[in-house]
Amino acid sequence: MSSASRKDFSPFEIAMHNVDIAARTIKLNGDIVTLIKNPDRELKVELPLMREDGTLQVFTGYRVQHNNARGPFKGGIRYHHEVDLDEVRALAALMTWKTAIVSIPFGGAKGGITCDPRKLSQKELEQLTRLFTTGIDPIIGPNVDIPAPDVNTNAQVMAWFADEYSRRHGFSPACVTGKPVDLFGSYGREEATGRGVVMTYREAAKAFGIDMKAASVAVQGFGNVGSNTAKILSHMGGKIVAVSDVEGGIYNKKGLGVAELLNYVKKTKAVKDFPGSEPLTNEELLECSCDVLIPAALGGQVTKSNAPRIRAKLIVEGANEPLTYEADEILEAKGIHVVPDILANAGGVTVSYFEWAQNLQQFRWQEDRVNAELETIMVRAFDQVWKKTQEYKVPMRIGAYIVAVERVSKATALRGHH
């Protein structure tokens, strides 16, 4: 396929294109490929919310269940004004491959509501969450489909979700993960995605000969994933030179004081104007002088227009699909290594699995156990992806897809076509 005809790829088509490349590389049977690419179910729900000013506003919510050959559907719920069916479909597929790479017993799903949560009060957010829970109730459950937090959703949203679900089904803490620790959540879940990003970066640094202590790191996005990545990395002696959030970014080539920055953000709700830093935009952060770039905000940030100006030697994808297809090709030609999202940010779903297991057993693990088990799984997953990458002489993204596609296709074949 020429680059020209590829420019209009939707997020779902990008994910499926990588599946096709992986399947061709390992010469996989065409029928199985067709089976594992298409979503199993897509649900769209209308959510009529009575606003506090007395007006009625109807929101749209989605839940896409992509594949459950390896276990119940699993995937986050995002609240964002750009949420649409194609995006949710793409993210559901990514979850199928992500859970397969870390070899946990789940399939892939994703959900979302098209809304701007900043324009909703806490009470309206709670009501909207409860409406959404009711809307998708027929197709979710601890052994069917287990939602989790994602962009603009957090432990509080999951608490509302679990409460609403339990009203109908009785005590069901395993119906959702990412809950507050006080409501049967897992220790370590809040930091898990960022911790996993740092673990895969550490393994990639070994593989590519990068000195983690000397390397300068830029993190785009300072939400849950970005802030925890920066915090954990700085504890390990890493040097964070730039971070950004929706309001803009900051840069200091000598390194930012991450502990002080976290306190500053608690007070001001943004990174801008942090003392001892110079301002830069989100776009400038991607192109700034750094050894390692960690895009941990939204998808589609590195494109064919800015990829030629990326200066990092290594990119670790904290966000889902932060690179477009064309950007991938440009960076590969420049010799820039990319640790793909379906490996790098799989720490969150891995600890969600631990939380689900703890809820089903009614037994809580201590945080050091959670982190030790996460370490074992992430390092093993990296090693398996790295092995395929070298065996087939492909970029790490395709190596990761090969691992995932082999596992999902094997489970599908063992179950029999139905």
ChimeraX attribute file (.defattr): number of C-alpha atoms within 10 A of each C-alpha:
attribute: neighborCount
match mode: 1-to-1
recipient: residues
	/A:1	5
	/A:2	6
	/A:3	10
	/A:4	8
	/A:5	8
	/A:6	13
	/A:7	12
	/A:8	11
	/A:9	14
	/A:10	15
	/A:11	21
	/A:12	19
	/A:13	16
	/A:14	17
	/A:15	21
	/A:16	19
	/A:17	15
	/A:18	18
	/A:19	23
	/A:20	20
	/A:21	14
	/A:22	24
	/A:23	21
	/A:24	14
	/A:25	14
	/A:26	12
	/A:27	9
	/A:28	15
	/A:29	11
	/A:30	11
	/A:31	9
	/A:32	17
	/A:33	19
	/A:34	10
	/A:35	16
	/A:36	21
	/A:37	19
	/A:38	14
	/A:39	18
	/A:40	14
	/A:41	13
	/A:42	16
	/A:43	14
	/A:44	16
	/A:45	16
	/A:46	14
	/A:47	20
	/A:48	15
	/A:49	17
	/A:50	14
	/A:51	16
	/A:52	11
	/A:53	6
	/A:54	8
	/A:55	8
	/A:56	11
	/A:57	10
	/A:58	12
	/A:59	16
	/A:60	16
	/A:61	28
	/A:62	25
	/A:63	29
	/A:64	27
	/A:65	31
	/A:66	29
	/A:67	28
	/A:68	23
	/A:69	22
	/A:70	22
	/A:71	19
	/A:72	20
	/A:73	30
	/A:74	32
	/A:75	32
	/A:76	26
	/A:77	24
	/A:78	24
	/A:79	22
	/A:80	17
	/A:81	12
	/A:82	12
	/A:83	19
	/A:84	16
	/A:85	21
	/A:86	14
	/A:87	19
	/A:88	27
	/A:89	27
	/A:90	24
	/A:91	24
	/A:92	28
	/A:93	28
	/A:94	27
	/A:95	27
	/A:96	31
	/A:97	29
	/A:98	28
	/A:99	29
	/A:100	28
	/A:101	28
	/A:102	25
	/A:103	18
	/A:104	16
	/A:105	16
	/A:106	28
	/A:107	29
	/A:108	32
	/A:109	33
	/A:110	31
	/A:111	32
	/A:112	27
	/A:113	28
	/A:114	17
	/A:115	19
	/A:116	13
	/A:117	17
	/A:118	11
	/A:119	9
	/A:120	14
	/A:121	12
	/A:122	12
	/A:123	11
	/A:124	16
	/A:125	20
	/A:126	17
	/A:127	18
	/A:128	25
	/A:129	23
	/A:130	19
	/A:131	21
	/A:132	25
	/A:133	20
	/A:134	16
	/A:135	18
	/A:136	18
	/A:137	15
	/A:138	8
	/A:139	14
	/A:140	20
	/A:141	19
	/A:142	19
	/A:143	13
	/A:144	16
	/A:145	24
	/A:146	26
	/A:147	27
	/A:148	25
	/A:149	25
	/A:150	19
	/A:151	17
	/A:152	15
	/A:153	21
	/A:154	18
	/A:155	19
	/A:156	15
	/A:157	23
	/A:158	24
	/A:159	23
	/A:160	19
	/A:161	24
	/A:162	23
	/A:163	20
	/A:164	19
	/A:165	23
	/A:166	14
	/A:167	10
	/A:168	11
	/A:169	12
	/A:170	10
	/A:171	12
	/A:172	17
	/A:173	23
	/A:174	25
	/A:175	25
	/A:176	28
	/A:177	33
	/A:178	32
	/A:179	28
	/A:180	18
	/A:181	14
	/A:182	9
	/A:183	15
	/A:184	20
	/A:185	26
	/A:186	27
	/A:187	24
	/A:188	24
	/A:189	28
	/A:190	23
	/A:191	21
	/A:192	26
	/A:193	27
	/A:194	27
	/A:195	29
	/A:196	30
	/A:197	32
	/A:198	25
	/A:199	23
	/A:200	26
	/A:201	24
	/A:202	16
	/A:203	17
	/A:204	22
	/A:205	16
	/A:206	12
	/A:207	11
	/A:208	11
	/A:209	9
	/A:210	18
	/A:211	13
	/A:212	19
	/A:213	12
	/A:214	11
	/A:215	16
	/A:216	21
	/A:217	28
	/A:218	29
	/A:219	28
	/A:220	29
	/A:221	23
	/A:222	23
	/A:223	16
	/A:224	20
	/A:225	29
	/A:226	26
	/A:227	24
	/A:228	22
	/A:229	26
	/A:230	29
	/A:231	22
	/A:232	18
	/A:233	24
	/A:234	19
	/A:235	11
	/A:236	12
	/A:237	11
	/A:238	19
	/A:239	24
	/A:240	26
	/A:241	26
	/A:242	30
	/A:243	33
	/A:244	31
	/A:245	22
	/A:246	15
	/A:247	11
	/A:248	20
	/A:249	27
	/A:250	25
	/A:251	25
	/A:252	15
	/A:253	16
	/A:254	12
	/A:255	18
	/A:256	22
	/A:257	18
	/A:258	20
	/A:259	12
	/A:260	11
	/A:261	18
	/A:262	19
	/A:263	11
	/A:264	17
	/A:265	15
	/A:266	10
	/A:267	9
	/A:268	12
	/A:269	12
	/A:270	19
	/A:271	23
	/A:272	23
	/A:273	14
	/A:274	19
	/A:275	13
	/A:276	11
	/A:277	20
	/A:278	14
	/A:279	19
	/A:280	17
	/A:281	17
	/A:282	23
	/A:283	15
	/A:284	18
	/A:285	25
	/A:286	26
	/A:287	18
	/A:288	21
	/A:289	19
	/A:290	22
	/A:291	19
	/A:292	26
	/A:293	27
	/A:294	29
	/A:295	31
	/A:296	31
	/A:297	26
	/A:298	15
	/A:299	17
	/A:300	16
	/A:301	21
	/A:302	24
	/A:303	16
	/A:304	18
	/A:305	10
	/A:306	15
	/A:307	21
	/A:308	15
	/A:309	14
	/A:310	22
	/A:311	18
	/A:312	21
	/A:313	18
	/A:314	23
	/A:315	23
	/A:316	25
	/A:317	26
	/A:318	33
	/A:319	27
	/A:320	22
	/A:321	25
	/A:322	23
	/A:323	25
	/A:324	20
	/A:325	25
	/A:326	19
	/A:327	21
	/A:328	21
	/A:329	16
	/A:330	18
	/A:331	24
	/A:332	13
	/A:333	11
	/A:334	14
	/A:335	11
	/A:336	16
	/A:337	21
	/A:338	23
	/A:339	25
	/A:340	25
	/A:341	23
	/A:342	26
	/A:343	29
	/A:344	30
	/A:345	29
	/A:346	30
	/A:347	30
	/A:348	28
	/A:349	27
	/A:350	27
	/A:351	26
	/A:352	30
	/A:353	23
	/A:354	24
	/A:355	29
	/A:356	23
	/A:357	16
	/A:358	18
	/A:359	21
	/A:360	15
	/A:361	10
	/A:362	11
	/A:363	10
	/A:364	16
	/A:365	14
	/A:366	10
	/A:367	13
	/A:368	11
	/A:369	12
	/A:370	20
	/A:371	20
	/A:372	10
	/A:373	14
	/A:374	24
	/A:375	17
	/A:376	10
	/A:377	20
	/A:378	26
	/A:379	17
	/A:380	15
	/A:381	22
	/A:382	22
	/A:383	16
	/A:384	16
	/A:385	25
	/A:386	22
	/A:387	16
	/A:388	19
	/A:389	20
	/A:390	12
	/A:391	10
	/A:392	14
	/A:393	11
	/A:394	16
	/A:395	19
	/A:396	21
	/A:397	21
	/A:398	23
	/A:399	24
	/A:400	31
	/A:401	29
	/A:402	27
	/A:403	24
	/A:404	26
	/A:405	27
	/A:406	18
	/A:407	18
	/A:408	24
	/A:409	20
	/A:410	15
	/A:411	15
	/A:412	20
	/A:413	12
	/A:414	10
	/A:415	11
	/A:416	8
	/A:417	9
	/A:418	5
